[in-house]
């Protein structure tokens, strides 16, 4: 039973994907007939546009009126991924197709420019200075001009989720080997490589000042924390002992807390000051398993760093034919033009250092708000603080 205070209960059309802008002040959603933009703090609709076709993902540039659009859904506005011919509900595109990223200017209500590709677009990231386009097996880095000017490109392993995190001065994405993170410095052009996991990557997060990077593999049991530019490992954070699909990794604005969501419908937060402080880790009273964490010979699950607090978010009531959200970071099929082929679930955005938002797309598209605080014993806690079905 959902006991969160409900702000709105209306249901609406099918949402293909959702995305926050850089400072999480707004979020954009892609629909079968266009896109919408909402204020993150109030969930109030700010922009609603129909463009005559399906949009797989919509990425907003800061608080500006520019939005990058990629075609998707049953009838994409622009050509997009092929779909299995045995599914009669989805149209199959021809072989000689040019895939496009269109930049929409909402002030003029027209398209400003476009960039073409020979393979399907998985995701787009925007900043004031750069546009990053994730294809299935490569990352393309552009300088934001009209038209965009390509400055670099790198091959990647299969990347159907379009993993690509853009910070103020760096961009992180999968490398050419499974579990590898490649970091490109947008200022200098230098490239760093972190052998983060043995399994393929499933999620990446970058702190707002770019000095911390979080990674999770498709196994989903361990989150690793890395420093930048040294690329040294600072900590390993245990999400759980059973495999899970990690949906999102996001640092609080001050970089002191990491939030994680997974297909277990769990939102976890980790106190990074404690996690990276050796003296704090040495105190068994601060550990989940107490003194057991210091007994040699026990499985590492007893000594690992566990979440500071946990809460449940709603995955939403979706068709049972969808099955579990895909865990494979290299193999994925589903809705054309949508990262990972399935509607966004568990996307994290921080409004401030105490307020977390979790977004979901699909038929049951939800906005949920959580607050961090302290319980009577002084321990950090996490509690739900309202939710809304944001499409009406």
BELUR-V147567 format. One record per pair of residues at least 24 apart in sequence whose C-alpha atoms are under 10 Angstrom apart, sorted by sequence separation. I is the first residue (numbers start at 0). J is the second residue. D is the distance in whole Angstrom. If there is no record, write none. Layout:
I/J/D, I/J/D
This chain:
29/53/8, 30/54/6, 31/55/8, 33/57/9, 34/58/10, 51/75/9, 52/76/4, 53/77/8, 55/79/9, 77/101/9, 134/158/7, 135/159/6, 137/161/10, 138/162/10, 155/179/9, 176/200/10, 218/242/5, 219/243/5, 220/244/9, 221/245/10, 280/304/8, 364/388/6, 365/389/6, 366/390/10, 29/54/5, 30/55/7, 51/76/6, 52/77/8, 53/78/10, 54/79/10, 55/80/10, 133/158/8, 134/159/8, 135/160/8, 136/161/9, 138/163/8, 155/180/10, 174/199/10, 196/221/9, 217/242/8, 218/243/6, 219/244/6, 220/245/9, 363/388/7, 364/389/7, 365/390/8, 28/54/9, 29/55/6, 30/56/8, 50/76/7, 51/77/10, 133/159/9, 134/160/9, 135/161/7, 155/181/9, 173/199/8, 174/200/10, 196/222/10, 216/242/10, 217/243/7, 218/244/7, 219/245/6, 222/248/9, 355/381/9, 362/388/10, 363/389/9, 364/390/7, 28/55/9, 29/56/5, 30/57/9, 114/141/10, 133/160/9, 134/161/7, 135/162/10, 173/200/7, 195/222/10, 196/223/9, 216/243/9, 217/244/6, 218/245/8, 219/246/9, 238/265/10, 354/381/10, 355/382/10, 356/383/10, 363/390/9, 364/391/10, 28/56/7, 29/57/6, 70/98/8, 133/161/5, 134/162/10, 153/181/9, 172/200/9, 173/201/9, 195/223/7, 216/244/8, 217/245/7, 238/266/10, 353/381/9, 355/383/9, 356/384/10, 358/386/10, 360/388/10, 362/390/9, 27/56/9, 28/57/6, 29/58/9, 69/98/9, 70/99/8, 132/161/8, 133/162/7, 173/202/10, 195/224/9, 215/244/9, 216/245/8, 217/246/10, 238/267/8, 274/303/10, 275/304/10, 314/343/10, 315/344/9, 354/383/10, 355/384/10, 356/385/10, 357/386/9, 358/387/10, 359/388/9, 360/389/10, 27/57/6, 28/58/8, 36/66/10, 69/99/7, 70/100/8, 133/163/7, 140/170/9, 153/183/10, 172/202/9, 173/203/9, 182/212/10, 195/225/9, 215/245/7, 238/268/10, 274/304/7, 314/344/7, 354/384/9, 356/386/9, 358/388/10, 359/389/10, 360/390/10, 26/57/9, 27/58/7, 28/59/10, 68/99/9, 69/100/5, 70/101/9, 114/145/10, 132/163/8, 172/203/8, 214/245/10, 215/246/9, 238/269/10, 273/304/9, 274/305/9, 313/344/9, 314/345/7, 358/389/10, 26/58/8, 27/59/7, 34/66/10, 68/100/6, 69/101/7, 100/132/8, 112/144/9, 113/145/9, 114/146/8, 131/163/8, 151/183/9, 171/203/8, 172/204/10, 180/212/10, 193/225/9, 215/247/9, 237/269/10, 274/306/10, 312/344/10, 313/345/8, 26/59/8, 67/100/6, 68/101/5, 69/102/9, 112/145/6, 113/146/7, 114/147/7, 131/164/9, 138/171/10, 171/204/8, 214/247/10, 215/248/8, 224/257/10, 236/269/8, 274/307/10, 312/345/8, 25/59/8, 34/68/9, 67/101/6, 68/102/6, 111/145/8, 112/146/6, 113/147/8, 114/148/9, 131/165/8, 138/172/8, 151/185/10, 171/205/8, 180/214/8, 214/248/8, 270/304/10, 273/307/9, 6/41/10, 25/60/10, 33/68/9, 66/101/8, 67/102/5, 68/103/7, 111/146/9, 112/147/8, 114/149/10, 130/165/9, 137/172/9, 138/173/9, 150/185/9, 170/205/9, 179/214/10, 195/230/10, 213/248/7, 222/257/10, 236/271/9, 269/304/9, 270/305/10, 6/42/10, 25/61/8, 66/102/6, 67/103/6, 122/158/10, 129/165/9, 137/173/9, 138/174/10, 169/205/9, 178/214/9, 191/227/9, 193/229/10, 194/230/10, 212/248/10, 213/249/8, 269/305/7, 270/306/8, 271/307/9, 21/58/10, 24/61/8, 25/62/7, 33/70/9, 65/102/6, 66/103/5, 67/104/9, 121/158/8, 122/159/9, 124/161/10, 136/173/9, 137/174/9, 151/188/8, 178/215/9, 179/216/10, 191/228/8, 193/230/6, 195/232/9, 212/249/10, 213/250/9, 222/259/9, 234/271/9, 268/305/9, 269/306/5, 270/307/6, 15/53/9, 16/54/9, 17/55/9, 18/56/8, 19/57/10, 20/58/7, 21/59/8, 23/61/9, 24/62/8, 33/71/10, 64/102/10, 65/103/6, 66/104/7, 80/118/8, 81/119/8, 121/159/6, 122/160/8, 123/161/8, 129/167/10, 136/174/10, 137/175/9, 150/188/9, 162/200/8, 164/202/9, 166/204/9, 167/205/10, 178/216/7, 191/229/9, 192/230/8, 193/231/8, 212/250/9, 233/271/10, 236/274/8, 267/305/9, 268/306/6, 269/307/5, 270/308/9, 15/54/8, 16/55/7, 17/56/7, 18/57/7, 19/58/8, 20/59/5, 21/60/7, 22/61/7, 23/62/10, 27/66/9, 29/68/8, 31/70/9, 32/71/10, 64/103/8, 65/104/5, 66/105/8, 79/118/9, 80/119/5, 120/159/9, 121/160/7, 122/161/5, 123/162/10, 124/163/7, 125/164/10, 126/165/8, 128/167/9, 129/168/10, 131/170/8, 133/172/9, 136/175/9, 162/201/8, 163/202/9, 164/203/7, 165/204/9, 166/205/6, 167/206/10, 168/207/10, 169/208/10, 170/209/9, 177/216/9, 178/217/9, 191/230/8, 193/232/9, 211/250/9, 235/274/8, 267/306/6, 268/307/6, 269/308/7, 14/54/10, 15/55/6, 16/56/6, 17/57/7, 18/58/6, 19/59/7, 20/60/6, 21/61/6, 22/62/9, 29/69/9, 30/70/10, 31/71/8, 32/72/9, 64/104/6, 65/105/6, 79/119/6, 80/120/8, 119/159/10, 121/161/5, 122/162/8, 123/163/8, 124/164/7, 125/165/8, 126/166/8, 127/167/9, 128/168/10, 160/200/10, 161/201/10, 162/202/7, 163/203/7, 164/204/6, 165/205/8, 166/206/8, 167/207/7, 168/208/9, 169/209/7, 234/274/7, 235/275/9, 266/306/9, 267/307/7, 268/308/6, 269/309/9, 14/55/9, 15/56/7, 16/57/8, 17/58/9, 18/59/8, 19/60/10, 20/61/5, 21/62/9, 29/70/9, 30/71/9, 31/72/6, 32/73/10, 63/104/9, 64/105/5, 65/106/8, 78/119/8, 79/120/7, 80/121/9, 120/161/8, 121/162/9, 122/163/8, 123/164/10, 124/165/7, 125/166/10, 126/167/8, 129/170/10, 158/199/9, 160/201/8, 161/202/10, 162/203/7, 163/204/9, 164/205/7, 165/206/10, 166/207/7, 167/208/7, 168/209/7, 169/210/10, 171/212/9, 233/274/8, 234/275/6, 267/308/6, 268/309/6, 14/56/10, 15/57/10, 19/61/9, 20/62/8, 29/71/9, 30/72/8, 31/73/7, 32/74/9, 33/75/10, 60/102/10, 63/105/9, 64/106/6, 68/110/10, 78/120/10, 79/121/9, 121/163/10, 123/165/10, 124/166/10, 126/168/10, 157/199/9, 158/200/9, 159/201/10, 160/202/9, 162/204/10, 165/207/10, 166/208/8, 167/209/7, 202/244/9, 203/245/10, 206/248/10, 207/249/10, 219/261/8, 233/275/6, 234/276/9, 266/308/8, 267/309/4, 268/310/9, 20/63/10, 29/72/9, 31/74/7, 32/75/9, 33/76/8, 57/100/10, 59/102/10, 63/106/9, 64/107/9, 65/108/10, 67/110/10, 102/145/10, 140/183/9, 142/185/9, 156/199/8, 158/201/9, 166/209/6, 201/244/7, 202/245/6, 203/246/10, 204/247/8, 205/248/8, 206/249/7, 207/250/7, 211/254/8, 219/262/10, 232/275/10, 233/276/9, 266/309/6, 267/310/7, 314/357/10, 317/360/10, 318/361/9, 31/75/8, 32/76/8, 56/100/10, 57/101/10, 58/102/9, 59/103/10, 64/108/9, 66/110/9, 102/146/10, 141/185/10, 156/200/10, 165/209/9, 166/210/10, 184/228/10, 201/245/6, 202/246/7, 203/247/8, 204/248/5, 205/249/7, 206/250/5, 207/251/8, 208/252/9, 210/254/9, 213/257/8, 215/259/10, 265/309/7, 266/310/5, 267/311/9, 312/356/10, 313/357/9, 314/358/9, 315/359/7, 317/361/7, 318/362/8, 31/76/9, 57/102/10, 65/110/9, 66/111/10, 67/112/10, 68/113/9, 140/185/9, 182/227/9, 200/245/10, 201/246/8, 202/247/6, 203/248/6, 204/249/6, 205/250/7, 206/251/8, 207/252/6, 208/253/9, 209/254/9, 265/310/6, 266/311/6, 312/357/7, 313/358/9, 314/359/7, 315/360/8, 316/361/9, 317/362/6, 318/363/10, 20/66/10, 57/103/10, 65/111/9, 67/113/9, 124/170/9, 182/228/9, 201/247/9, 202/248/7, 203/249/8, 204/250/7, 206/252/7, 207/253/8, 208/254/8, 213/259/10, 264/310/9, 265/311/5, 266/312/6, 312/358/9, 313/359/8, 314/360/9, 315/361/8, 316/362/7, 317/363/6, 201/248/10, 202/249/10, 206/253/8, 207/254/7, 224/271/9, 259/306/9, 264/311/6, 265/312/6, 266/313/10, 312/359/10, 314/361/10, 315/362/8, 316/363/6, 317/364/9, 164/212/10, 182/230/10, 206/254/6, 258/306/9, 263/311/9, 264/312/5, 265/313/9, 315/363/5, 316/364/9, 70/119/10, 71/120/10, 205/254/9, 206/255/9, 257/306/9, 260/309/10, 263/312/9, 264/313/6, 265/314/10, 314/363/8, 315/364/7, 69/119/10, 70/120/9, 206/256/10, 224/274/10, 257/307/10, 258/308/10, 259/309/9, 260/310/10, 262/312/10, 263/313/10, 264/314/6, 313/363/10, 314/364/9, 315/365/7, 69/120/7, 206/257/9, 224/275/9, 256/307/9, 258/309/10, 260/311/9, 261/312/10, 263/314/9, 264/315/10, 313/364/10, 314/365/8, 69/121/9, 260/312/9, 262/314/8, 313/365/8, 69/122/8, 204/257/9, 261/314/10, 312/365/10, 313/366/9, 68/122/9, 69/123/8, 204/258/10, 312/366/10, 313/367/8, 16/71/10, 67/122/10, 68/123/8, 204/259/10, 312/367/7, 15/71/8, 67/123/7, 129/185/8, 312/368/9, 15/72/7, 48/105/9, 67/124/8, 128/185/9, 202/259/10, 312/369/9, 14/72/10, 47/105/10, 67/125/8, 169/227/10, 311/369/10, 46/105/8, 50/109/10, 66/125/9, 169/228/10, 310/369/9, 48/108/9, 65/125/9, 240/300/7, 239/300/8, 262/323/8, 237/299/10, 262/324/7, 67/130/9, 237/300/8, 261/324/10, 262/325/9, 308/371/9, 56/120/10, 58/122/9, 59/123/10, 60/124/8, 61/125/8, 63/127/9, 239/303/10, 262/326/9, 308/372/10, 55/120/10, 56/121/9, 57/122/9, 58/123/7, 59/124/8, 60/125/5, 61/126/7, 237/302/10, 238/303/10, 261/326/10, 55/121/9, 56/122/7, 57/123/8, 58/124/7, 59/125/7, 60/126/6, 61/127/8, 237/303/6, 238/304/9, 239/305/8, 55/122/9, 56/123/8, 57/124/10, 58/125/7, 59/126/9, 60/127/7, 236/303/7, 237/304/6, 238/305/7, 239/306/9, 235/303/7, 236/304/5, 237/305/5, 238/306/7, 234/303/10, 235/304/7, 236/305/6, 237/306/7, 60/130/9, 234/304/8, 235/305/9, 236/306/8, 308/378/9, 310/380/9, 311/381/10, 307/378/8, 308/379/7, 309/380/8, 310/381/6, 311/382/9, 312/383/8, 307/379/7, 308/380/5, 309/381/6, 310/382/6, 311/383/8, 307/380/7, 308/381/6, 309/382/8, 310/383/7, 313/386/9, 315/388/10, 307/381/9, 308/382/9, 312/386/10, 246/324/9, 244/323/9, 266/345/8, 244/324/7, 246/326/9, 264/344/9, 265/345/9, 243/324/10, 244/325/7, 245/326/8, 264/345/8, 266/347/9, 221/303/9, 222/304/10, 243/325/10, 244/326/5, 262/344/8, 221/304/10, 243/326/7, 244/327/8, 261/344/9, 262/345/8, 221/305/10, 242/326/9, 244/328/9, 260/344/9, 261/345/7, 260/345/6, 261/346/10, 259/345/9, 260/346/8, 259/346/9, 260/347/7, 268/355/10, 259/347/8, 258/347/7, 266/355/10, 258/348/9, 258/349/9, 266/357/9, 285/378/10, 247/343/10, 252/348/10, 256/352/8, 246/343/8, 247/344/9, 248/345/10, 249/346/9, 250/347/9, 251/348/8, 252/349/7, 255/352/8, 256/353/9, 258/355/8, 260/357/9, 246/344/7, 247/345/6, 248/346/8, 249/347/6, 250/348/9, 251/349/6, 252/350/8, 253/351/9, 254/352/9, 245/344/10, 246/345/6, 247/346/5, 248/347/7, 249/348/7, 250/349/8, 251/350/8, 252/351/6, 253/352/7, 245/345/9, 246/346/7, 247/347/6, 248/348/9, 249/349/8, 251/351/7, 252/352/6, 246/347/9, 247/348/9, 251/352/5, 252/353/9, 250/352/9, 251/353/8, 21/124/9, 251/354/9, 266/369/9, 268/371/9, 20/124/9, 21/125/8, 251/355/8, 20/125/8, 21/126/8, 18/124/10, 20/126/9, 249/355/10, 219/326/9, 217/325/10, 218/326/8, 217/326/6, 218/327/9, 270/379/9, 216/326/10, 217/327/6, 218/328/9, 247/357/9, 269/379/10, 216/327/9, 217/328/6, 268/379/9, 216/328/8, 217/329/9, 268/380/9, 268/381/8, 267/381/9, 266/381/9, 201/326/8, 201/327/8, 202/328/9, 200/327/9, 201/328/5, 199/327/8, 200/328/6, 201/329/9, 198/327/10, 199/328/6, 200/329/9, 198/328/9, 199/329/7, 21/165/8, 21/166/8, 21/167/9, 178/328/10, 177/328/10, 177/329/9, 160/325/10, 162/328/9, 160/327/9, 161/328/10, 159/327/9, 160/328/7, 158/327/10, 159/328/7, 160/329/8, 158/328/7, 159/329/6, 160/330/9, 157/328/8, 158/329/6, 159/330/7, 160/331/8, 156/328/10, 157/329/5, 158/330/8, 159/331/6, 156/329/8, 157/330/7, 158/331/9, 159/332/8, 157/331/10, 161/337/9, 162/338/9, 160/337/8, 161/338/6, 162/339/9, 159/337/9, 160/338/5, 161/339/7, 159/338/6, 160/339/4, 158/338/9, 159/339/5, 160/340/8, 158/339/9, 159/340/8, 160/341/9, 22/207/9, 21/207/9, 136/329/10, 135/329/9, 133/338/10, 121/335/9, 122/336/8, 120/335/10, 121/336/6, 122/337/8, 123/338/10, 119/335/9, 120/336/7, 121/337/7, 122/338/6, 119/336/7, 120/337/9, 121/338/5, 122/339/10, 120/338/9, 121/339/8, 121/340/9, 23/252/10, 22/252/9, 98/336/10, 89/333/10, 91/335/10, 89/334/8, 90/335/10, 89/335/9, 83/332/9, 82/332/8, 83/333/9, 81/332/10, 82/333/7, 80/332/10, 81/333/10, 82/334/8, 80/333/9, 81/334/9, 82/335/7, 80/334/8, 81/335/7, 79/334/10, 80/335/5, 81/336/9, 79/335/6, 80/336/6, 78/335/9, 79/336/6, 80/337/9, 78/336/9, 79/337/9, 77/336/9, 75/335/8, 80/340/10, 72/333/10, 73/334/8, 74/335/9, 75/336/8, 72/334/6, 73/335/8, 71/334/7, 72/335/6, 73/336/10, 71/335/5, 72/336/7, 70/335/8, 71/336/4, 72/337/8, 70/336/6, 71/337/6, 69/336/7, 70/337/9, 71/338/10, 69/337/9, 72/340/10, 71/340/10, 55/334/8, 55/335/7, 56/336/7, 57/337/10, 54/335/10, 55/336/4, 56/337/6, 53/335/10, 54/336/7, 55/337/5, 56/338/8, 53/336/9, 54/337/8, 55/338/8, 55/340/9, 56/342/10, 55/342/9, 56/343/10, 29/337/9, 3/312/10, 39/348/9, 40/349/10, 1/311/10, 39/349/9, 40/350/7, 1/312/10, 39/350/7, 1/313/8, 29/342/10, 40/354/9, 28/343/10, 40/356/9, 39/356/8, 15/334/8, 39/358/10, 15/335/10, 16/336/10, 17/337/10, 15/336/9, 16/337/6, 17/338/10, 15/337/7, 16/338/8, 26/348/9, 15/338/9, 16/339/10, 25/348/10, 42/365/10, 16/340/10, 23/347/9, 24/348/9, 42/366/7, 15/340/9, 16/341/8, 17/342/8, 18/343/8, 23/348/6, 24/349/9, 25/350/10, 41/366/10, 42/367/10, 15/341/7, 16/342/5, 17/343/6, 22/348/8, 23/349/6, 24/350/7, 15/342/5, 16/343/5, 17/344/8, 19/346/8, 21/348/9, 22/349/8, 23/350/6, 24/351/10, 39/366/9, 14/342/7, 15/343/7, 16/344/8, 17/345/10, 18/346/8, 19/347/8, 20/348/9, 22/350/8, 23/351/9, 40/368/9, 13/342/9, 14/343/9, 17/346/8, 18/347/9, 19/348/7, 22/351/10, 39/368/10, 16/346/10, 18/348/9, 19/349/10, 28/358/10, 30/360/10, 28/359/10, 29/360/9, 30/361/9, 23/355/10, 26/358/9, 28/360/8, 23/356/9, 28/364/10, 19/356/10, 19/358/9, 18/358/8, 17/358/7, 18/359/10, 16/358/10, 17/359/7, 18/360/10, 16/359/8, 17/360/6, 15/359/10, 16/360/6, 17/361/9, 42/386/9, 14/359/9, 15/360/6, 16/361/8, 42/387/8, 44/389/8, 14/360/5, 15/361/6, 41/387/10, 42/388/9, 43/389/8, 44/390/9, 13/360/8, 14/361/5, 15/362/9, 17/364/9, 42/389/7, 13/361/5, 14/362/6, 16/364/9, 42/390/10, 12/361/8, 13/362/5, 14/363/8, 15/364/9, 11/361/10, 12/362/7, 13/363/8, 14/364/7, 11/362/7, 12/363/9, 13/364/8, 14/365/10, 10/362/8, 11/363/8, 12/364/9, 37/389/9, 10/363/7, 11/364/8, 37/390/10, 9/363/10, 10/364/8, 10/365/10, 35/390/9, 8/365/10, 7/365/10, 6/366/10, 6/367/10, 5/367/10, 28/390/9, 3/367/9, 3/368/10, 14/390/8, 10/387/10, 11/388/8, 13/390/9, 7/385/9, 8/386/9, 9/387/8, 10/388/6, 11/389/8, 12/390/7, 3/382/9, 4/383/8, 5/384/9, 6/385/6, 7/386/7, 8/387/6, 9/388/6, 10/389/8, 11/390/5, 12/391/7, 3/383/6, 4/384/7, 5/385/6, 6/386/6, 7/387/5, 8/388/6, 9/389/8, 10/390/6, 11/391/4, 2/383/9, 3/384/7, 4/385/5, 5/386/5, 6/387/5, 7/388/6, 8/389/9, 9/390/7, 10/391/6, 3/385/6, 4/386/7, 5/387/6, 6/388/8, 7/389/8, 8/390/10, 9/391/6, 2/385/9, 3/386/7, 4/387/9, 5/388/9, 6/389/10, 7/390/10, 8/391/9, 3/387/10, 7/391/10
